[in-house]
Amino acid sequence: MKDNANLTTPSAEFIETQVRGTAAIIRLNRPDVRNAINDQMRQELITAFEWAERTPEIRAIILTGAGKGFCSGGDIGGMRERLDAPQGDVAYNGWKRQKQTHRGVAVIHGCTKPVIAAMNGAAFGLGLDMAMACDFIVAADGAKMSMSFLKRGLVSDGGGMYFLPRRVGLSRAKELILSGRVVVSDEALTLGLVDRVTAPDDLFETCITWAEELTQGSPASVALTKAILDKTFESSDEEVFAQGRQAQAICYTTKEHRASVEAFLSKSSDKG
C-alpha cells in the first residue's frame, strides 16, 4: 500500500505524519532522546491528531515512535525547569503543564477514529500512558514498558491510573504502578497490557492491516460506537441503552446505512 500523495500532512519539527492508504501514521520524532515528550512535541501531536480527525480520507490512526523506542516519557528538560523554578511558581506552572499533557492524551483517547499504538520499542512513564490512551496496542517482540513514575516521586499523570485498571484489572494495575517494574512484550500480552505482539519487521504491516479491518463500518457508526464504549464502565445500563438509541437514530439517517439496506433489499428481490 502506497502513501497517499494527495493529502497534505501537517509540518512539524518533532512529529512526523504520513498516510498509508486510509491510515495516518503519526510518529514521535525525537529519536536522540528516545522520543521524550517536550512542550513543542506535545502541541505538534495535538495538531497532528486534530488534522487526522477532521480529514475524511483518514479512517484510522497509528501512533508510533522514531528509532528504537516508542517513548521514554516526559522530557528531562522540563524536570530541570521545574527544579530551577521559584518555589512559589512550581505548583501553578505544573498545573498549566498538566493541562497541556491532558489535552494531548484526550485528543488520542477521544479520537472518533480507531487509534492503534505501534509500540516499536520501550514505552516508559508518560509514553506508556499515551499508548494506553489508544484503542489498541501492538507491541514489537521484546518491547519493554514500565509505569516508572513512582521511581521519580511522581504519580501517573497521563491517564495511566484510568486506563491501566481497565486493561489489566485493579489489583494488577496497583502492582505495576507501585513497583514500577519493567514488563516485556510477552508478559504484557498475557496481562492484557498489549493486544498483540509481532516481529519488529512486521509491526507496521500488522497495524495497517488491522486498521483496515477495524474501519469496515461507516465513519458515523464507528465514531458513535467508540464514544459509547469508552464510557461503558462509568455508565449505568440504562445510560448505555439511551446512548445506543440516540446513536442508532443518527445511523438511520446516514448514506452508508441507506446504501447498505438498498443493496440488501435488491439482492433479496433478485433471489425472490
C-alpha positions, 0 to 999 in steps of 0.5 A: 500500500502506497502513501497517499500523495494527495493529502497534505500532512501537517509540518512539524519539527518533532512529529512526523505524519504520513498516510498509508492508504486510509491510515495516518501514521503519526510518529514521535520524532525525537529519536536522540532522546528516545522520543521524550515528550517536550512542550513543542512535541506535545502541541505538534501531536495535538495538531497532528491528531486534530488534522487526522480527525477532521480529514475524511480520507483518514479512517484510522490512526497509528501512533508510533515512535522514531528509532528504537523506542516508542517513548521514554516519557516526559522530557528531562528538560522540563524536570530541570525547569521545574527544579530551577523554578521559584518555589512559589511558581512550581505548583501553578506552572505544573498545573498549566503543564498538566493541562497541556499533557491532558489535552494531548492524551484526550485528543488520542483517547477521544479520537472518533477514529480507531487509534492503534499504538505501534509500540516499536520499542520501550514505552516508559512513564508518560509514553506508556500512558499515551499508548494506553490512551489508544484503542489498541496496542501492538507491541514489537517482540521484546518491547519493554514498558514500565509505569516508572513514575513512582521511581521519580516521586511522581504519580501517573499523570497521563491517564495511566491510573484510568486506563491501566485498571481497565486493561489489566484489572485493579489489583494488577494495575496497583502492582505495576504502578507501585513497583514500577517494574519493567514488563516485556512484550510477552508478559504484557500480552498475557496481562492484557497490557498489549493486544498483540505482539509481532516481529519488529519487521512486521509491526507496521504491516500488522497495524495497517492491516488491522486498521483496515479491518477495524474501519469496515463500518461507516465513519458515523457508526464507528465514531458513535460506537467508540464514544459509547464504549469508552464510557461503558464502565462509568455508565449505568445500563440504562445510560448505555441503552439511551446512548445506543438509541440516540446513536442508532437514530443518527445511523438511520439517517446516514448514506452508508446505512441507506446504501447498505439496506438498498443493496440488501433489499435488491439482492433479496428481490433478485433471489425472490 
